[in-house]
Amino acid sequence: MRYLGMVGLTARRGKQAALERYTFAPDEAPVQIKALHEACGFLESVYLATCNRVEVIFLCRRGTGVSEYRKRIHAFFASRTSADAGTRPAAQVLHAYEKDGAAEHLFCVAAGLDSLNPGDAQILGQVKEALRLAQNIGVAGAHLQMIFEEAFSAAKRVRSKTALGARPVSMVSLAFDLIEERLGDPATVALIGSGEMTRQCGEHLARRPGCHLLFVNRTVSKVIDTATACGGHALPLVEFLATPGHVDVIVTATSAREPFLDASFFARLRGPAPLIIDLAIPRDTDMPAAQAAGASYYDIDHLNEQAERNRRSREAEIAEARVIVDEALDALHRKIVERDLAPMVCDLRERSQAAAEELLQQLFANGLSQLDEAHLDHIRRFGQQIVNRLLHIPTVGLKRLAQEHGIEAVEAFFQGMKDDSRHH
């Protein structure tokens, strides 16, 4: 894992506005992710963006450190925006992990341990989707795939063997709590967007008596099936914005680049101002306009505050899950050491066998020329067995050296052997 790096920012360490500057719109993500990969010069990379984090997991080229890649990532996003993304140094904006630390962070993210909501039920699927997209556009290969798959296995064990998996929490579940406090009977709820969050909200609220659901989207065909399944009504976004009528709750999570729930929209609403839960990055709501209209407004920053309180109450469960993650990291470390060490040990064995064969040929030519081929072949096999037996202990030692001090120590050992052989 010596070339593994991970750079990004999360809602736990910053605000929603900072995340917005590092987020690609879904329709431009494939092109922009490839542009990021090429601009930064990664060997392999995966771009992960959720409502709580933006992180890039990558393999460094030899001779280029993670701190340099952090500067390149920072510069790439600064070049895309007129905001102040580039005015602060990269180290003040983006966190960075390297080598084993990067693997540990990835495993914790996939298992939901780095989420504001420990045991986050959605993050594993989001990490899987990020890897799938990176593979589809050709920026992630076999090395990252192996590391990610080990992280997925660890995350599944956390979910199946700990209380975090038994009581998962997500941004959507926090939104449910707010909605339940607000809803009367009957009530009208507008769900804007066609993503997983609005779908989950719809399925949850469909079980609540007296709840009239409006599924709103710019392309209405994308929400018709969900609306039908939940007993709701599908509506084009332009129509909803023009004549919203009375709405008790609005949950919005779209990929729009500018707010569309603005002052003119609030002026057209009828009845009391609604509860608004904005899960979009960037925000779909003009927050000052919502507050001026008297709406109860919650965005991801507000939900994160509640999530942090939840997190502190689940520290014991997190500690239990960390044991599983640490065991998985140890297993991954051993697996990578064995993979990296295998060609070196193979080369050592081949060179040792060649040296033994050379000495045997000298012996056959000088002192054993009278033996027939069958006897000579028997001696050759015996010589190979001696070489294998003699190499067993050094091989075990090299594995221990690599596990405790890194594969670089083994490379230094072999380089020393090569240097010594050139002097003899």
C-alpha positions as CSV (number, residue, x, y, z in Angstrom):
1,M,0.0,0.0,0.0
2,R,3.1,2.2,-0.3
3,Y,1.6,4.1,-3.3
4,L,-1.9,4.5,-2.0
5,G,-3.2,8.0,-1.3
6,M,-6.5,9.5,-0.3
7,V,-7.3,13.3,-0.4
8,G,-10.6,15.1,0.2
9,L,-12.8,16.8,2.7
10,T,-15.9,15.9,4.7
11,A,-18.8,17.6,6.4
12,R,-17.3,16.6,9.8
13,R,-14.3,18.9,9.0
14,G,-16.0,21.6,7.0
15,K,-19.3,23.1,5.8
16,Q,-21.6,22.2,3.0
17,A,-20.5,25.2,0.9
18,A,-16.9,23.8,0.9
19,L,-18.2,20.4,-0.4
20,E,-20.1,22.1,-3.2
21,R,-16.9,23.5,-4.7
22,Y,-15.5,19.9,-5.1
23,T,-18.6,18.2,-6.4
24,F,-19.4,17.3,-10.0
25,A,-22.9,17.4,-11.4
26,P,-24.0,13.8,-12.2
27,D,-24.3,14.5,-15.9
28,E,-20.7,15.8,-16.2
29,A,-19.1,13.5,-13.6
30,P,-17.6,10.9,-16.1
31,V,-15.9,13.5,-18.2
32,Q,-14.7,15.6,-15.2
33,I,-13.5,12.5,-13.2
34,K,-11.4,11.5,-16.2
35,A,-10.1,15.1,-16.6
36,L,-9.2,15.1,-12.9
37,H,-7.3,11.8,-13.3
38,E,-5.3,13.0,-16.2
39,A,-4.6,16.5,-14.8
40,C,-3.3,15.0,-11.6
41,G,-1.4,12.1,-13.2
42,F,-2.7,9.3,-11.0
43,L,-1.8,5.7,-11.9
44,E,-5.3,4.7,-10.8
45,S,-8.1,6.7,-9.1
46,V,-11.6,6.7,-7.8
47,Y,-13.6,9.8,-7.1
48,L,-16.2,9.5,-4.3
49,A,-18.8,12.2,-3.7
50,T,-21.7,11.9,-1.3
51,C,-23.8,14.5,0.6
52,N,-21.2,14.3,3.4
53,R,-17.8,13.9,1.6
54,V,-15.7,14.4,-1.5
55,E,-12.6,12.2,-1.6
56,V,-10.2,10.9,-4.2
57,I,-8.6,7.5,-3.7
58,F,-5.6,7.0,-5.9
59,L,-2.3,5.2,-6.6
60,C,0.7,7.5,-6.8
61,R,3.4,7.4,-9.4
62,R,6.8,6.5,-8.1
63,G,8.6,9.6,-6.9
64,T,5.4,11.7,-6.5
65,G,4.1,12.0,-2.9
66,V,0.6,12.5,-1.6
67,S,1.2,16.1,-0.6
68,E,2.0,16.9,-4.3
69,Y,-1.2,15.2,-5.4
70,R,-3.2,17.2,-2.8
71,K,-1.9,20.4,-4.4
72,R,-2.9,19.2,-7.9
73,I,-6.4,18.2,-6.8
74,H,-6.8,21.6,-5.1
75,A,-5.6,23.4,-8.2
76,F,-7.9,21.4,-10.5
77,F,-11.0,22.4,-8.6
78,A,-9.8,26.0,-8.1
79,S,-9.6,26.3,-11.9
80,R,-13.2,25.3,-12.2
81,T,-14.8,27.9,-10.0
82,S,-14.7,31.6,-9.5
83,A,-15.3,31.1,-5.8
84,D,-12.5,31.2,-3.2
85,A,-11.6,27.5,-3.6
86,G,-8.1,28.3,-4.5
87,T,-7.4,31.2,-2.1
88,R,-6.5,28.9,0.9
89,P,-3.5,26.5,0.8
90,A,-4.4,22.9,-0.2
91,A,-3.3,21.6,3.2
92,Q,-5.8,23.9,5.0
93,V,-8.7,22.7,2.8
94,L,-8.1,19.1,2.0
95,H,-7.1,16.3,4.4
96,A,-4.6,13.7,3.1
97,Y,-3.8,10.1,4.0
98,E,-1.0,7.9,2.5
99,K,0.0,4.3,2.5
100,D,-1.5,2.3,5.4
101,G,-3.3,5.4,6.7
102,A,-5.1,5.8,3.3
103,A,-6.2,2.1,3.4
104,E,-7.4,2.5,7.0
105,H,-9.4,5.6,6.1
106,L,-11.0,3.9,3.1
107,F,-12.0,0.9,5.2
108,C,-13.6,3.2,7.9
109,V,-15.5,5.1,5.2
110,A,-16.9,2.0,3.6
111,A,-17.9,0.6,7.0
112,G,-19.7,3.8,7.9
113,L,-17.2,4.5,10.8
114,D,-16.1,7.9,9.4
115,S,-19.7,9.0,8.8
116,L,-21.5,11.5,11.0
117,N,-24.0,8.7,11.4
118,P,-22.0,5.7,12.5
119,G,-23.1,2.6,10.6
120,D,-24.5,4.8,7.7
121,A,-26.7,2.5,5.7
122,Q,-26.0,4.2,2.4
123,I,-22.2,4.8,2.2
124,L,-21.2,1.3,1.2
125,G,-23.4,1.4,-1.9
126,Q,-22.0,4.8,-2.7
127,V,-18.4,3.6,-2.5
128,K,-19.2,0.6,-4.7
129,E,-20.8,2.9,-7.3
130,A,-17.8,5.2,-7.2
131,L,-15.5,2.2,-8.0
132,R,-17.9,1.0,-10.7
133,L,-17.9,4.4,-12.4
134,A,-14.1,4.7,-12.2
135,Q,-13.7,1.2,-13.8
136,N,-16.2,2.0,-16.5
137,I,-14.3,5.2,-17.6
138,G,-11.0,3.4,-17.4
139,V,-9.3,5.2,-14.5
140,A,-9.4,2.4,-11.9
141,G,-7.6,-0.9,-12.4
142,A,-6.8,-4.2,-10.6
143,H,-4.8,-2.7,-7.7
144,L,-7.5,-0.4,-6.5
145,Q,-10.2,-3.1,-7.2
146,M,-8.4,-5.5,-4.8
147,I,-8.2,-2.9,-2.0
148,F,-11.8,-1.8,-2.5
149,E,-13.1,-5.3,-2.5
150,E,-11.3,-6.0,0.8
151,A,-12.9,-2.8,2.2
152,F,-16.3,-4.0,1.1
153,S,-15.9,-7.4,2.8
154,A,-14.9,-5.7,6.1
155,A,-17.9,-3.3,5.8
156,K,-20.3,-6.3,5.4
157,R,-18.8,-8.0,8.5
158,V,-19.3,-4.7,10.5
159,R,-22.9,-4.6,9.4
160,S,-23.6,-8.3,10.1
161,K,-21.7,-8.7,13.4
162,T,-22.1,-5.4,15.3
163,A,-25.0,-3.2,16.7
164,L,-24.1,-0.6,14.1
165,G,-25.5,-2.8,11.4
166,A,-28.5,-3.7,13.5
167,R,-29.4,0.0,14.0
168,P,-28.1,1.8,10.9
169,V,-28.6,5.6,10.6
170,S,-28.5,7.7,7.5
171,M,-29.3,11.3,6.4
172,V,-32.6,10.1,5.3
173,S,-33.5,8.6,8.7
174,L,-32.6,11.9,10.3
175,A,-34.9,13.6,7.9
176,F,-37.7,11.2,8.8
177,D,-37.5,12.3,12.4
178,L,-37.9,15.9,11.4
179,I,-40.8,15.1,9.1
180,E,-42.6,13.0,11.7
181,E,-42.5,15.9,14.1
182,R,-44.1,18.3,11.6
183,L,-46.7,16.2,9.8
184,G,-50.4,16.4,10.7
185,D,-53.2,14.4,9.2
186,P,-53.7,15.0,6.4
187,A,-50.5,16.4,5.1
188,T,-48.9,17.1,1.7
189,V,-45.2,16.3,1.1
190,A,-43.3,17.3,-2.0
191,L,-40.3,15.1,-2.8
192,I,-38.0,16.8,-5.4
193,G,-35.5,14.8,-7.3
194,S,-35.2,11.3,-8.7
195,G,-32.4,9.9,-6.5
196,E,-32.1,7.3,-3.8
197,M,-32.9,9.8,-0.9
198,T,-36.2,11.0,-2.3
199,R,-37.2,7.4,-3.2
200,Q,-36.5,6.2,0.4
201,C,-38.5,9.1,1.8
202,G,-41.4,8.3,-0.5
203,E,-41.4,4.6,0.5
204,H,-41.3,5.5,4.2
205,L,-44.0,8.2,4.0
206,A,-46.3,6.0,1.8
207,R,-46.9,3.9,4.9
208,R,-48.2,6.9,6.8
209,P,-52.0,7.4,6.7
210,G,-53.3,10.7,5.3
211,C,-50.0,11.6,3.6
212,H,-50.3,13.0,0.1
213,L,-47.1,12.6,-1.8
214,L,-45.9,14.8,-4.7
215,F,-42.9,13.4,-6.7
216,V,-41.4,16.3,-8.5
217,N,-38.6,16.2,-11.0
218,R,-37.3,18.2,-13.9
219,T,-37.8,15.1,-16.1
220,V,-41.1,13.8,-14.8
221,S,-40.8,10.4,-16.5
222,K,-37.9,9.5,-14.0
223,V,-40.3,9.6,-11.0
224,I,-43.5,8.2,-12.4
225,D,-42.7,4.6,-11.4
226,T,-41.8,5.6,-7.9
227,A,-44.9,7.8,-7.6
228,T,-47.1,5.0,-8.7
229,A,-45.5,2.5,-6.4
230,C,-46.0,4.9,-3.4
231,G,-49.5,5.9,-4.3
232,G,-48.4,9.5,-5.0
233,H,-48.6,11.9,-7.9
234,A,-45.8,12.8,-10.4
235,L,-45.3,16.4,-11.3
236,P,-42.8,18.3,-13.6
237,L,-40.6,20.7,-11.6
238,V,-41.6,23.7,-13.7
239,E,-45.2,23.1,-12.9
240,F,-44.6,22.7,-9.2
241,L,-42.6,25.9,-9.0
242,A,-45.2,27.8,-10.9
243,T,-48.2,26.6,-8.9
244,P,-47.1,24.9,-5.7
245,G,-50.3,25.4,-3.8
246,H,-50.2,24.3,-0.1
247,V,-47.3,22.1,1.0
248,D,-46.5,21.0,4.5
249,V,-43.0,19.5,3.9
250,I,-40.5,19.8,1.0
251,V,-37.6,17.4,0.8
252,T,-35.3,18.2,-2.1
253,A,-32.1,16.5,-3.3
254,T,-31.4,17.3,-6.9
255,S,-28.2,18.0,-8.9
256,A,-29.2,21.5,-9.9
257,R,-26.3,24.0,-9.9
258,E,-28.4,27.0,-8.7
259,P,-31.1,27.3,-6.1
260,F,-34.7,27.1,-7.5
261,L,-36.6,27.4,-4.2
262,D,-36.2,31.1,-4.2
263,A,-38.2,34.2,-3.0
264,S,-40.6,34.1,-6.0
265,F,-41.4,30.5,-5.2
266,F,-42.1,31.2,-1.6
267,A,-44.4,34.1,-2.6
268,R,-46.5,31.6,-4.6
269,L,-47.0,29.2,-1.7
270,R,-50.4,29.0,0.0
271,G,-50.9,28.5,3.7
272,P,-48.3,28.3,6.4
273,A,-44.7,28.2,5.4
274,P,-43.4,24.6,5.0
275,L,-40.7,22.5,6.6
276,I,-37.8,22.3,4.1
277,I,-35.2,19.6,4.2
278,D,-32.5,20.3,1.6
279,L,-30.2,17.3,1.1
280,A,-28.7,18.7,-2.2
281,I,-25.1,19.7,-2.9
282,P,-25.1,22.5,-3.9
283,R,-28.3,23.6,-2.1
284,D,-31.6,23.7,-4.0
285,T,-32.9,26.4,-1.6
286,D,-32.2,30.1,-1.3
287,M,-31.7,30.0,2.5
288,P,-32.3,33.7,3.2
289,A,-35.5,33.6,1.1
290,A,-36.7,30.5,3.0
291,Q,-36.0,32.1,6.4
292,A,-37.7,35.4,5.3
293,A,-40.8,33.4,4.3
294,G,-40.9,31.8,7.8
295,A,-40.0,28.3,6.6
296,S,-38.4,25.9,9.0
297,Y,-35.2,25.1,7.0
298,Y,-32.7,22.3,7.5
299,D,-29.8,21.5,5.2
300,I,-27.0,19.0,5.5
301,D,-25.1,21.2,8.0
302,H,-28.1,21.2,10.3
303,L,-28.5,17.4,10.0
304,N,-24.8,16.9,10.6
305,E,-25.1,18.6,14.0
306,Q,-27.7,16.1,15.1
307,A,-25.7,13.3,13.6
308,E,-22.6,14.3,15.7
309,R,-24.7,14.0,18.8
310,N,-25.8,10.6,17.7
311,R,-22.2,9.6,17.0
312,R,-21.1,10.4,20.5
313,S,-23.8,8.1,21.9
314,R,-22.5,5.2,19.9
315,E,-18.8,5.2,20.7
316,A,-18.9,1.7,22.2
317,E,-20.4,0.3,19.0
318,I,-17.8,2.1,16.9
319,A,-15.0,0.5,19.0
320,E,-16.4,-2.9,18.4
321,A,-16.6,-2.3,14.7
322,R,-13.0,-1.0,14.7
323,V,-11.7,-4.4,15.8
324,I,-13.2,-5.9,12.7
325,V,-11.7,-3.2,10.5
326,D,-8.3,-3.5,12.0
327,E,-8.3,-7.3,11.5
328,A,-9.3,-6.8,7.8
329,L,-6.5,-4.2,7.4
330,D,-4.0,-6.7,8.8
331,A,-5.2,-9.3,6.4
332,L,-5.0,-6.9,3.5
333,H,-1.4,-5.9,4.5
334,R,-0.4,-9.6,4.5
335,K,-2.0,-10.1,1.1
336,I,-0.3,-7.2,-0.5
337,V,3.1,-8.2,1.0
338,E,2.8,-11.7,-0.4
339,R,1.8,-10.3,-3.8
340,D,4.7,-7.8,-3.9
341,L,7.2,-10.3,-2.5
342,A,6.3,-13.2,-4.8
343,P,8.3,-12.0,-7.9
344,M,11.3,-11.2,-5.7
345,V,11.4,-14.6,-4.1
346,C,10.8,-16.2,-7.4
347,D,13.8,-14.3,-8.8
348,L,15.9,-15.3,-5.9
349,R,15.0,-18.9,-6.3
350,E,15.7,-18.9,-10.1
351,R,19.1,-17.2,-9.5
352,S,20.0,-19.7,-6.7
353,Q,19.0,-22.7,-8.9
354,A,21.0,-21.3,-11.8
355,A,24.1,-20.9,-9.5
356,A,23.6,-24.4,-8.2
357,E,23.3,-25.8,-11.8
358,E,26.5,-23.9,-12.8
359,L,28.4,-25.5,-10.0
360,L,27.0,-29.0,-10.7
361,Q,28.0,-28.7,-14.4
362,Q,31.6,-27.9,-13.3
363,L,31.4,-31.0,-11.0
364,F,30.0,-33.2,-13.7
365,A,32.7,-32.1,-16.2
366,N,35.6,-32.5,-13.8
367,G,34.9,-35.3,-11.3
368,L,31.8,-37.2,-12.3
369,S,32.1,-37.5,-16.0
370,Q,31.9,-41.3,-15.7
371,L,28.3,-41.3,-14.4
372,D,25.4,-42.0,-16.7
373,E,22.6,-39.5,-17.4
374,A,20.2,-41.1,-14.9
375,H,22.7,-40.6,-12.0
376,L,23.4,-37.1,-13.1
377,D,19.7,-36.2,-13.2
378,H,19.3,-37.6,-9.7
379,I,22.1,-35.4,-8.5
380,R,20.5,-32.4,-10.1
381,R,17.2,-33.0,-8.4
382,F,19.0,-33.5,-5.1
383,G,20.8,-30.2,-5.7
384,Q,17.5,-28.4,-6.3
385,Q,16.1,-29.8,-3.1
386,I,19.1,-28.5,-1.2
387,V,18.5,-25.0,-2.7
388,N,14.8,-25.1,-1.8
389,R,15.6,-26.2,1.8
390,L,18.2,-23.5,2.2
391,L,15.9,-20.8,0.8
392,H,13.0,-21.6,3.1
393,I,14.3,-19.8,6.2
394,P,15.4,-16.7,4.2
395,T,12.0,-16.6,2.5
396,V,10.2,-16.6,5.9
397,G,12.6,-13.9,7.1
398,L,11.9,-11.7,4.0
399,K,8.1,-12.0,4.6
400,R,8.6,-10.9,8.2
401,L,10.9,-8.1,7.1
402,A,8.3,-6.9,4.6
403,Q,5.4,-7.1,7.0
404,E,7.2,-5.2,9.8
405,H,9.2,-2.7,7.8
406,G,7.6,-2.5,4.4
407,I,8.4,-3.9,1.0
408,E,11.0,-1.2,0.6
409,A,13.2,-3.0,3.1
410,V,13.1,-6.1,1.0
411,E,13.9,-4.2,-2.1
412,A,16.9,-2.7,-0.3
413,F,18.0,-6.2,0.7
414,F,17.9,-7.4,-2.9
415,Q,19.6,-4.2,-4.2
416,G,22.4,-4.9,-1.8
417,M,22.7,-8.5,-3.2
418,K,22.9,-7.1,-6.7
419,D,25.5,-4.5,-5.7
420,D,27.6,-7.2,-4.0
421,S,27.4,-9.6,-7.0
422,R,28.8,-6.9,-9.2
423,H,31.8,-6.7,-7.0
424,H,32.6,-10.4,-7.2
